[in-house]
Amino acid sequence: MIESFIRGLRQPEYVHVLLNPLPVYGLLISWLGLIAAVISKNRRAQIVTLILVFMTSISAWPVFEFGQQGYDRVLAMTDDDGHAWLDEHEARAERVIYI
């Protein structure tokens, strides 16, 4: 069981799927926390939530990198519709990674 988990971590497409929710949900929760901290005027909470926003924003870069590394392997498993969707997915990632 552990061996199959470790084997999965060596495959970039699986790491991409594993890490993908971190920047999405992490930023959502961090922004909600930051809004609450600003409304409550709690300086410590503002600092903590800004750090969380920064950390979850930075986590998007490994997701992007692992996605690019796994592109060819996933492409080999897709049909024409899947290929079109995968290309669109990659184009969107390339557009928003710097935001």
ABEGO torsion letter per residue (X at the ends): XAAAAAAAAABAAAAAAAAAAAAAAAAAAAAAAAAAAAAAGBAAAAAAAAAAAAAAAAAAAAAAAAAAAAAAAAAAABBAAAAAAAAAAAAAAAAAAAX
